[in-house]
Amino acid sequence: MKIKGLSATGIKDFLQCKLKVTFRYNRDIPSIKNDHAKIGIAVHEALEQYTLRMLKKKSFPDASDYDFALTTFMNVATSEGLENMGFYSDGRRMVTEYIDRYDPSEKVISVEGFFKLETPDGIPIVGAIDKVVELNEDTIAIIDYKTARNALNTYELDSDIQLSMYDLAASIMWPEYKNRVLILDYVRIDKKVSSYRTEEQRQDFRDFLTSLWTQMGNLEPDEAEGRINTLCGWCDYKNYCPAYAQFVNNTLEATVLEPMTDMADGDFLKHWEEISSKKSILENRQRELKMIANQRFMRGDEIATPGQELYSTQAARTNYNIEDVLGIIPQEDLFEVLSVHKVRLDRYVKDRPDLKPALSKIAKVSYNAPIFKIRTKKVEEDDTTDQNKSTAAAAG
Ligand code: SF4
């Protein structure tokens, strides 16, 4: 397959599902963006245009700058066809809060810089970096905005392909800086997480790109098969994908299953991944069904056959304003009915860091039910040898 350059998204697609890569490069198949992608595009554009404007103004923002950024967001969101009304409020809040935190003293050296480069090994790479800021004469911060609700953890950051791509591209574009801090700025939850790459990691990534470049070049579109995975529900091409259609249609068929208690660890992990993928795909499908049902109900349509109809119920939730409650409940009984809102307290302490030590001393930590996740483990050579030996012994 002829590919002009490797991008972080293209690589992730290739590792996730080869069929998705062939869809992406097929001009006859338009991608259908979901609302999560559309809000991401609109927020990125608003922040980019806002930063460019402020670089010229070199001042703290005033009301006209808020207006400018919010209008940019709304224009892009509507032209992208964002349908979910809740997402408009989310996007406006993200843009407003980003401007609230804006620091005009930041030394920005690039905004939404598109790059198309060749690595020292001759591999073409492409992408765009949201913002680059000089931290000191030796160090730059490469910043990527994210509109997701959950930030990557340290382990995920260290192996993130997009960040490795930015690190490599920045080392080529700005070689005068010795250090590069890689930052994901989660604008929805006001959280920044960072990482960096060592020389050795950068070399490993270059070797990885060289190998992928060959593999992707050898990919024959006709031979690529869909690989059902946890991200299928968000795939822009799922409506064209036979694997997805087959999965959604067949998934409820009964099968005879091996007892879980008897499964070997390898089978257990494989089954875990399969079930996680299925759950995620079906939940996503159900979310889409609900969204369409909601839109139709709002238009006054009904969804019904002669014998059945879809209906909706809503559980009521009652809230009280704290100031009103304080005026009614006697002071000595307040502790029985009031509780501390942790998220709001954390937000408050951000502006009063002097209170942190005292609060940490009285904090009580409890644990929810454990969350299980699968991650890749570094295999030590001895382990592989041992495994090979035991496999050979078992085979013998
Ligand atoms: S829906 Fe899933 S299997 Fe189909 S192309 Fe997309 S990622 Fe691949």
Residues whose N, C-alpha, C, O or C-beta is under 5 A from the ligand:
A	BS01	SF4	C17 L19 K20 G226 R227 I228 N229 C232 C235 Y237 K238 C241 A243 Y244
